[in-house]
Structures are given as C-alpha cells and as structure tokens.
C-alpha cells in the first residue's frame, strides 16, 4: 500500500510539475481553451518522440533516486533548498525536466547538451575533438554542460564572484540530468548515425531505432519481465547490487583523477567504449533485437544507471560539503589538460568566445563574462536563491 501511495504521489507530482513548469516557462498562463488544446496535442506528440535524445523518464528517475540515497546530510539539505517547490523535496521528480523543455524555442539551445558524438567508428572520446554542436560551437555538448553547471554551483557555493547571476535551481536540474545522459552509452555514439537514432531496428515485434532501445525499451522490457512493472522494485534491485556485487567498485566510481570535482570526460570515454562493445554490436540496420540482445545488455544498462547515481551523489557531496577544503580550488573542476585548463587545446568558457554563447547567454559563461556581455539573465527569487546570490 505504501509503495502504491508513493507511486501515486510521484505520478501526481510529475504531472503537476510538468504542466506547471511548462505553463510558467512558456508564458501560457493567459491562453484560451483552443490554444491549450492545440498545445496539449503537441505535447502528446512530443511524448511519443520523447526518448529520442535522453534516457527515458524512468532511467533519469532511477539515476537521481539512487543518488538521493548517497547524499550527505549537508548536500541533501542544499539540494532540497535549491529544488523548486513542486519537486516536493525529491530530486528524482525533476530529473527529466531538461528533456521536457528542450522542445520549446526558448530552450532550443540546450538540445546539443544532452549528448556528444564521436567520429564514425571511433570508439574513443576526446573533449577538444568531439565537444561541439552541429555548428562547431565548442563546449556545446553533454560533457561541456556538466563542467559548466558544476562550475556554476561550485562558484556559487564557495561565494566566488559578488555578482553571480546563475539560476542555481536550473543548474542543479541540468547537472543531475546530464550526468544521467552521459552514462547512456549511445549518448556518446557516432556522429553519422546520430548515436543510433538513424539505425532502424525491431525491438521484438516493434519497429524503433537503436537509440530508443537504449533510452527506454531495455528498461521497459526489464520492468515488465523482472520487476512487476514497478520502477521502485527495479531501483531497489539496482541498490542491492550496489551494496552487494559492486560494493568494491564504488570508491573507484566516485573518484575523479587529480582531485577534480567532476570528471565527465571519463564517463563519456566509458560510454563510447560500451556503445562499440555492446550497443552497436549485432544491431545493424534492419536487425531484430530479441532475448539474446536484451538479456546481455540489461546488466550494462543497470550498471550505468548505478554509476550515474553514485557519481551524481559524489559530485553533489563534493559541491555542497561544508567541511573546510582549503586545498580545493576552482581549477580542480577542470580536466587535467596542460595548465589545468582545456583552453590549452581548445577554447574554454573563461576565454572570450561569443560563438559559444546562446541567445540566452546562459550557457558556459563565467561570472565575469556574464557581466561583460550584459546578456539576458534570470532574476532569482529568494526561493530560488537560498544562497543569497545577487542577481545582475
Ligand atoms: Zn537528456
């Protein structure tokens, strides 16, 4: 009964949150019935293609639910302060938010932030080579986004920059989502097939594409076959694996080299290797994927969900840890390139790089650059701004 109540509550919160955020974000508050009906139809259509570029809702929910269980007291308190009210204090309930908004004009610039592509048949990943959008704007990819939002939260939490204008609520929701995405192997797939999106296959009898299989279908089939169609039961099974079979691996999952706060380059490198070894293998265009593919790939999906959750918690714990951390510095956020800055081999947001910025000027900028470029900023309400940042 408790599980049923929790699930009902989750579904209700998600429903409320989706619609309220959509209405707020799109300014639909004053629309008539006809427009709302039209938008409703559009949203249904969007839900049908929802999984094209992200773990499905269940995958993201599972990653964030697992992360919640590994947050320290301090980190959990800060996360709850930053979450929008409608999240009901539950990070997992808003982890799909970046997928819900990316369809809207205002948020189109976030679409390339859900994935990164490697050159065709290259089973390795390289930030400077691969992290750009289809127009060649550097840093516009999932790993760039993870660095960006980690840096925003880090800077804010350490009080760097008196004029910070970041929306930390959004930063948290983006970070939680993109750490999930980068663990989906086909979010680091080949450019030529758009991470498996153009590879048409059959999942048992149903026609779909390979990317969707990894976003959603494997999880859906697992829920029906092994978990009584109950996501909570599946999450519990993954949690048991974490404390059991994988327990010796957890410290290595949590750790980033060179004392970095976050290491998305590592996560992306793992993903493309798994994409080559498991996702693309035996999944040529027109093939039918059945039990053999499902049963051999499900453990990969479950392990990636576990790793995403453990790492999201580790990053948030490092960000929101109030213990003295004199040795830690902002530069530790950056990957270990010469001079501890990716700008040594490609342009990094600290450099003036107008081409990187979006219309909103909201992505990738350092606080200084935000001030200099007088780009549109978000006004933080006291509710969204628990850390007392001053909005420009
Ligand atoms: Zn996504």
Boltz pocket constraint, residues with backbone or C-beta under 6 A from the ligand:
constraints:
  - pocket:
      binder: B
      contacts: [[A, 53], [A, 54], [A, 55], [A, 98], [A, 99], [A, 114], [A, 177], [A, 181]]
      max_distance: 6.0
